[in-house]
């Protein structure tokens, strides 16, 4: 007899096991992906083959029907094998979550709900039938807030909108079929969520891509100049994005899932290296290395246990204490990943930094998490520094401030 309270559930274990089978391929490809700073096209082809581009699309629409917590576990497993794949897969799946399970718990009028269902079902069909890959470029470098500092405009015209503006660090640039952007109608502060065809006239990619880590995300700048977007490509009702930011802030912790998985990958390598399976010789009998290995495990379990606790309680309108735990979970994941990677280098020794081993790449990848907005480490430290000692400070963050 199955236990309905089991964690993870049988279905969650099944989905994680499916993607884990791809792990060896992802690890092997990660070497060249990092060298070339190229999008992991082969990994996405494999994910499409097993139906994972539709992971969070409802089963009655041809998807696998995964919820928020299930996605977290899958993303963690992908990050274990290739950080760049985990982050870019997040950008695709985040749209499926935002327009699906998250939108389902938001307060829309019956008319808005009906129109939203019609439009998202068309989007789902593109993913399921055609393998469409979605990107979600939000950042503009103006503000750290989730719903603030948006300069990209959507001017209403007959049949839709003309979009003008710029998004920075736009992951999947050059590889996504759709760019789903947040923007505003001039004179209206309400955030709109529009899906742009990557091949549309007026969409251009700008700049070079030669970063420290997470090189396979190919997060270049996108420029929009009078890009026509049909009205049916508005993926949420007007104001829907604002409601999601206010009522389901857990949406902003999805990037951290990849970094918890990355920590696990670092532990995998270190264990193999100390045993002599991946390194020049076994080093597990050295007391100092054993002590470092123990500390690495503690750091990883701190982040993983907290993450799993938070995603299990994730839901609409979290109280301030639950929101605080979510902040701490993201901060812990993003801070612990580079710490674990640094300890791994000390434990394994200098030879582990050779390019033929993955630790050097994973160390660079781990350094990138702290800067990722809107829940960057510095932002969350600022919020936690005020939490509970300034009246109503925590409340305003529900609104994406």
Secondary structure, 3 states (H helix, E strand, C coil): CCCCCCCCCHHHHHHHHHHHCCHHHHHHHHHHHHHHCCCCHHHHHHHHHCCHHHCCCCHHHCCCCCCHHHHHHHHHHHHHHCHHHHHHHHHHHHHHHHHHHHHHCCCCCHHHHHHHHHHHHHHHHHHHHHCCCEECCCCCCCCCCCCCCCCCEEEEECCEEEEEEEEEEECCCCCCCEEEEEEECCCCCCEEEEEEECCCCCEEEECCCCCCCCHHHCCEEEEEEEEEEEHHHECCCCCHHHHHHHHCHHHHHHHHHHHHHHHHHHHHHHHHHHHCCCCCCCCCCCHHHHHHHHHHHHHHHHHHHHHHHHHHHCCCCCCHHHHHHHHHHHHHHHHHHHHHHHHHHHHHCHHHHCCCCCHHHHHHHHCCHHHCCCCCHHHHHHHHHHCCCCCCHHHHHHHCC
